[in-house]
Amino acid sequence: MKLRFAVIGTGFWANYQIPAWLELPKVQLVALCDIEKDKAQALADLYGIARVYDQVEEMLASEELDFVDIITGVDTHATFTELAAKKGIGVICQKPMAPTLHKAKMMVEVCRKWNVPFAVHENFRWQRPLRQLKEFLDNEVIGSIFKARVTFCSGFPVFDNQPFLKKLDKFILMDVGSHILDVCRFLFGEVENLLCHTRTVNPEINGEDVANVLLKMKNGISCFAEMSYASILERESFPQTLVLRRRKGIPAPGS
């Protein structure tokens, strides 16, 4: 029997997540919901989805669902999570999970209270190169690490296809930062303390587009996470995440 689910939010990322869902044989996408119903209808027509809604409450009351995939702006995540959980419907939520730690904890608690599964999208740590690196680190193939740098710096015009990002009061840390900081935790363990510097370079946006984070991990590793959407590079690496390391007993090049 296939798990029945609905997508809430049919903006930019839905165009990627819906085709991915349709590749899975054990789930069935039965409905789409967006406050702009025409937008939802266009995707429904494209992918053969039976029903569309413009009100989440109406959809949850009308459909028999095993879970919902929430692909909306961060400010709506807590509300939609609570609405689904109270109906006994599982939740998968787009990152960033919530705009504040308080709301993130509330989302976890409401799903626990109503005994429904809850998951947050995170795809960077599952990319093959990073999984391979994790295996190397765990098996000490490249030695004992004491210092690392995780880099996502780019001049890619991210605002061209996602103009709403210009209006966010918090930008790069909540956007790509949720990925990069999770990569640091995935590879090098949990954080003991950190120092973060941010800056807004692009005058057309509200939030920060540069962030430099120095993390001291509980195992003693120093990890520098640098993020920028304001960097003009000789070689554009977008959308790659680069990981550099120093291992004990191996001098840095040129030293």
KEBA-351682 format. One record per residue (C-alpha): residue in three letters; residue number from 1; x, y, z. Coordinates in nm, 2 decimals. Each point is the difference from the previous one (the first is absolute). Example, Ala and Ser with C-alpha at 12.3 -4.5 7.8 and 13.67 -1.06 7.14 Angstrom:
BEGIN
NODE   code   pos        u        v        w
NODE    ALA     1     1.23    -0.45     0.78
NODE    SER     2     0.14     0.34    -0.07
END
This chain:
BEGIN
NODE   code   pos        u        v        w
NODE    MET     1     0.00     0.00     0.00
NODE    LYS     2     0.13     0.34    -0.09
NODE    LEU     3     0.04     0.28     0.25
NODE    ARG     4    -0.23     0.29    -0.10
NODE    PHE     5     0.14     0.35     0.04
NODE    ALA     6    -0.06     0.36    -0.10
NODE    VAL     7     0.24     0.29    -0.07
NODE    ILE     8    -0.06     0.34     0.17
NODE    GLY     9     0.17     0.27    -0.20
NODE    THR    10     0.05    -0.01    -0.38
NODE    GLY    11     0.28     0.26    -0.04
NODE    PHE    12     0.36    -0.03    -0.13
NODE    TRP    13     0.11    -0.31     0.19
NODE    ALA    14    -0.33    -0.20    -0.06
NODE    ASN    15     0.11    -0.02    -0.37
NODE    TYR    16     0.29    -0.21     0.12
NODE    GLN    17    -0.15    -0.20     0.29
NODE    ILE    18    -0.31    -0.11    -0.18
NODE    PRO    19     0.18    -0.17    -0.29
NODE    ALA    20     0.22    -0.17     0.26
NODE    TRP    21    -0.30    -0.13     0.19
NODE    LEU    22    -0.15    -0.13    -0.32
NODE    GLU    23     0.30    -0.23    -0.04
NODE    LEU    24    -0.08    -0.19     0.32
NODE    PRO    25    -0.23    -0.30    -0.05
NODE    LYS    26    -0.14    -0.02     0.35
NODE    VAL    27    -0.15     0.35     0.03
NODE    GLN    28    -0.29     0.17    -0.18
NODE    LEU    29    -0.03     0.38    -0.03
NODE    VAL    30    -0.38     0.07     0.02
NODE    ALA    31    -0.03     0.38     0.05
NODE    LEU    32     0.18     0.33    -0.02
NODE    CYS    33    -0.07     0.31     0.21
NODE    ASP    34     0.11     0.36    -0.05
NODE    ILE    35    -0.16     0.34     0.08
NODE    GLU    36     0.05     0.08    -0.37
NODE    LYS    37    -0.23    -0.28    -0.13
NODE    ASP    38     0.09     0.07    -0.36
NODE    LYS    39     0.36    -0.08     0.08
NODE    ALA    40    -0.10    -0.33     0.16
NODE    GLN    41    -0.23    -0.08    -0.29
NODE    ALA    42     0.28     0.05    -0.25
NODE    LEU    43     0.22    -0.26     0.18
NODE    ALA    44    -0.30    -0.23     0.04
NODE    ASP    45    -0.06     0.01    -0.38
NODE    LEU    46     0.37    -0.06    -0.07
NODE    TYR    47     0.04    -0.30     0.23
NODE    GLY    48    -0.35    -0.15    -0.01
NODE    ILE    49    -0.10     0.08     0.36
NODE    ALA    50    -0.37    -0.05     0.06
NODE    ARG    51    -0.09     0.29     0.23
NODE    VAL    52     0.11     0.35     0.10
NODE    TYR    53    -0.09     0.22     0.29
NODE    ASP    54     0.08     0.35     0.12
NODE    GLN    55    -0.07    -0.06     0.37
NODE    VAL    56     0.20    -0.25     0.20
NODE    GLU    57    -0.28    -0.06     0.25
NODE    GLU    58    -0.24    -0.09    -0.28
NODE    MET    59     0.25    -0.24    -0.15
NODE    LEU    60     0.07    -0.18     0.33
NODE    ALA    61    -0.37    -0.04     0.07
NODE    SER    62    -0.08    -0.13    -0.35
NODE    GLU    63     0.29    -0.24    -0.07
NODE    GLU    64     0.11    -0.33     0.15
NODE    LEU    65     0.37     0.07     0.05
NODE    ASP    66     0.29    -0.19     0.16
NODE    PHE    67     0.23     0.31    -0.01
NODE    VAL    68     0.05     0.34    -0.15
NODE    ASP    69     0.31     0.16    -0.15
NODE    ILE    70     0.02     0.36     0.10
NODE    ILE    71     0.19     0.21    -0.26
NODE    THR    72    -0.10     0.35     0.10
NODE    GLY    73     0.17     0.30     0.16
NODE    VAL    74     0.16    -0.06     0.34
NODE    ASP    75    -0.25     0.22     0.18
NODE    THR    76    -0.29    -0.24    -0.08
NODE    HIS    77     0.18    -0.32     0.10
NODE    ALA    78    -0.11    -0.01     0.36
NODE    THR    79    -0.37     0.08    -0.08
NODE    PHE    80    -0.03    -0.27    -0.27
NODE    THR    81     0.19    -0.26     0.21
NODE    GLU    82    -0.25     0.05     0.28
NODE    LEU    83    -0.30    -0.02    -0.23
NODE    ALA    84     0.12    -0.33    -0.14
NODE    ALA    85     0.11    -0.15     0.32
NODE    LYS    86    -0.34     0.06     0.17
NODE    LYS    87    -0.16    -0.19    -0.28
NODE    GLY    88     0.24    -0.30     0.06
NODE    ILE    89     0.19     0.07    -0.33
NODE    GLY    90     0.38    -0.03    -0.02
NODE    VAL    91     0.21     0.30    -0.09
NODE    ILE    92     0.30     0.05    -0.23
NODE    CYS    93     0.11     0.36     0.02
NODE    GLN    94     0.23     0.20    -0.23
NODE    LYS    95     0.31     0.16     0.16
NODE    PRO    96     0.06     0.23     0.18
NODE    MET    97    -0.22    -0.17     0.25
NODE    ALA    98    -0.12     0.32     0.18
NODE    PRO    99     0.09     0.37     0.04
NODE    THR   100     0.08    -0.05     0.37
NODE    LEU   101     0.12    -0.27     0.24
NODE    HIS   102    -0.32     0.04     0.20
NODE    LYS   103    -0.22    -0.08    -0.31
NODE    ALA   104     0.22    -0.29    -0.10
NODE    LYS   105    -0.04    -0.16     0.34
NODE    MET   106    -0.38     0.06    -0.02
NODE    MET   107    -0.01    -0.18    -0.33
NODE    VAL   108     0.18    -0.30     0.15
NODE    GLU   109    -0.22     0.00     0.31
NODE    VAL   110    -0.33     0.02    -0.19
NODE    CYS   111     0.09    -0.29    -0.22
NODE    ARG   112     0.11    -0.20     0.31
NODE    LYS   113    -0.33     0.09     0.17
NODE    TRP   114    -0.21    -0.13    -0.29
NODE    ASN   115     0.23    -0.29    -0.06
NODE    VAL   116     0.07     0.07    -0.37
NODE    PRO   117     0.34    -0.03    -0.18
NODE    PHE   118     0.19     0.32    -0.07
NODE    ALA   119     0.30     0.06    -0.22
NODE    VAL   120     0.18     0.30    -0.15
NODE    HIS   121     0.15     0.01    -0.35
NODE    GLU   122     0.38    -0.01     0.00
NODE    ASN   123     0.17    -0.12    -0.31
NODE    PHE   124     0.36     0.12     0.02
NODE    ARG   125     0.13    -0.26     0.24
NODE    TRP   126    -0.15    -0.27    -0.23
NODE    GLN   127     0.19     0.11    -0.30
NODE    ARG   128     0.24    -0.28    -0.12
NODE    PRO   129     0.33     0.19     0.04
NODE    LEU   130    -0.09     0.10     0.36
NODE    ARG   131    -0.11    -0.35     0.09
NODE    GLN   132     0.33    -0.14    -0.14
NODE    LEU   133     0.20     0.26     0.20
NODE    LYS   134    -0.19    -0.09     0.31
NODE    GLU   135     0.10    -0.37    -0.05
NODE    PHE   136     0.36     0.10    -0.05
NODE    LEU   137    -0.01     0.21     0.32
NODE    ASP   138    -0.16    -0.28     0.21
NODE    ASN   139     0.26    -0.25    -0.12
NODE    GLU   140     0.29     0.25     0.04
NODE    VAL   141     0.10    -0.06    -0.36
NODE    ILE   142     0.13     0.35    -0.02
NODE    GLY   143     0.14     0.01     0.35
NODE    SER   144    -0.11     0.19     0.32
NODE    ILE   145    -0.16     0.33    -0.08
NODE    PHE   146     0.06     0.30     0.22
NODE    LYS   147    -0.11     0.28    -0.23
NODE    ALA   148    -0.25     0.04    -0.29
NODE    ARG   149    -0.16     0.26    -0.23
NODE    VAL   150    -0.34    -0.04    -0.16
NODE    THR   151    -0.06     0.25    -0.28
NODE    PHE   152    -0.30     0.11    -0.20
NODE    CYS   153     0.10     0.32    -0.17
NODE    SER   154    -0.16     0.11    -0.33
NODE    GLY   155    -0.10     0.29    -0.22
NODE    PHE   156    -0.30    -0.21    -0.14
NODE    PRO   157    -0.30     0.23    -0.06
NODE    VAL   158    -0.22    -0.19     0.25
NODE    PHE   159    -0.25     0.29     0.02
NODE    ASP   160    -0.08    -0.02    -0.37
NODE    ASN   161    -0.20    -0.33     0.04
NODE    GLN   162    -0.10     0.06     0.37
NODE    PRO   163    -0.07     0.38     0.03
NODE    PHE   164    -0.18    -0.05     0.33
NODE    LEU   165     0.35    -0.06     0.16
NODE    LYS   166     0.07     0.37    -0.04
NODE    LYS   167    -0.27     0.08     0.26
NODE    LEU   168     0.12    -0.23     0.27
NODE    ASP   169     0.13     0.17     0.32
NODE    LYS   170     0.22    -0.30     0.05
NODE    PHE   171     0.14    -0.15    -0.32
NODE    ILE   172     0.32    -0.20    -0.05
NODE    LEU   173     0.01    -0.17     0.35
NODE    MET   174    -0.36    -0.12    -0.04
NODE    ASP   175     0.03    -0.08    -0.37
NODE    VAL   176     0.33    -0.18    -0.08
NODE    GLY   177     0.12     0.03     0.36
NODE    SER   178    -0.23    -0.27     0.12
NODE    HIS   179     0.17    -0.23    -0.24
NODE    ILE   180     0.36     0.10     0.06
NODE    LEU   181    -0.03     0.00     0.38
NODE    ASP   182    -0.16    -0.34    -0.02
NODE    VAL   183     0.29    -0.13    -0.22
NODE    CYS   184     0.24     0.12     0.28
NODE    ARG   185    -0.20    -0.20     0.26
NODE    PHE   186    -0.03    -0.30    -0.23
NODE    LEU   187     0.38    -0.02    -0.07
NODE    PHE   188     0.16     0.13     0.31
NODE    GLY   189    -0.25    -0.05     0.29
NODE    GLU   190    -0.21     0.23     0.22
NODE    VAL   191     0.10     0.35     0.09
NODE    GLU   192     0.13     0.13     0.33
NODE    ASN   193     0.00     0.37    -0.08
NODE    LEU   194     0.01     0.23    -0.30
NODE    LEU   195     0.07     0.35    -0.12
NODE    CYS   196    -0.19     0.14    -0.30
NODE    HIS   197     0.06     0.31    -0.21
NODE    THR   198    -0.25     0.11    -0.27
NODE    ARG   199    -0.01     0.28    -0.25
NODE    THR   200    -0.24     0.13    -0.27
NODE    VAL   201     0.19     0.08    -0.32
NODE    ASN   202    -0.29     0.01    -0.25
NODE    PRO   203    -0.18     0.33     0.05
NODE    GLU   204    -0.32    -0.14    -0.15
NODE    ILE   205    -0.07    -0.25     0.27
NODE    ASN   206    -0.12     0.02     0.36
NODE    GLY   207     0.20    -0.29     0.16
NODE    GLU   208     0.36    -0.10     0.02
NODE    ASP   209     0.17    -0.15    -0.31
NODE    VAL   210     0.33    -0.08     0.17
NODE    ALA   211     0.06    -0.21     0.32
NODE    ASN   212     0.32    -0.13     0.15
NODE    VAL   213    -0.04    -0.24     0.29
NODE    LEU   214     0.28    -0.14     0.22
NODE    LEU   215    -0.11    -0.31     0.18
NODE    LYS   216     0.18    -0.19     0.28
NODE    MET   217    -0.13    -0.35    -0.01
NODE    LYS   218    -0.04    -0.21     0.31
NODE    ASN   219     0.28    -0.23    -0.12
NODE    GLY   220     0.25     0.29    -0.02
NODE    ILE   221    -0.01     0.05    -0.38
NODE    SER   222    -0.01     0.36    -0.12
NODE    CYS   223    -0.24     0.04    -0.29
NODE    PHE   224    -0.03     0.32    -0.21
NODE    ALA   225    -0.33     0.02    -0.20
NODE    GLU   226     0.00     0.28    -0.26
NODE    MET   227    -0.30     0.10    -0.20
NODE    SER   228    -0.05     0.27    -0.26
NODE    TYR   229    -0.23     0.09    -0.29
NODE    ALA   230     0.21     0.32    -0.06
NODE    SER   231     0.32    -0.16    -0.12
NODE    ILE   232     0.14     0.05    -0.35
NODE    LEU   233     0.21    -0.31    -0.06
NODE    GLU   234     0.26    -0.09    -0.26
NODE    ARG   235    -0.17    -0.34    -0.02
NODE    GLU   236    -0.37    -0.01     0.09
NODE    SER   237    -0.07    -0.32     0.20
NODE    PHE   238    -0.37     0.04     0.06
NODE    PRO   239    -0.17    -0.21     0.12
NODE    GLN   240     0.29    -0.20     0.14
NODE    THR   241     0.09     0.00     0.37
NODE    LEU   242     0.38    -0.02     0.04
NODE    VAL   243     0.16    -0.17     0.31
NODE    LEU   244     0.37     0.06     0.08
NODE    ARG   245     0.19    -0.16     0.28
NODE    ARG   246     0.33    -0.01     0.19
NODE    ARG   247     0.11    -0.32     0.16
NODE    LYS   248     0.26    -0.06     0.27
NODE    GLY   249     0.35    -0.04    -0.12
NODE    ILE   250    -0.06     0.13    -0.35
NODE    PRO   251     0.13     0.35    -0.08
NODE    ALA   252    -0.21     0.23    -0.20
NODE    PRO   253     0.11     0.06    -0.36
NODE    GLY   254     0.28     0.25    -0.02
NODE    SER   255     0.08    -0.03     0.37
END
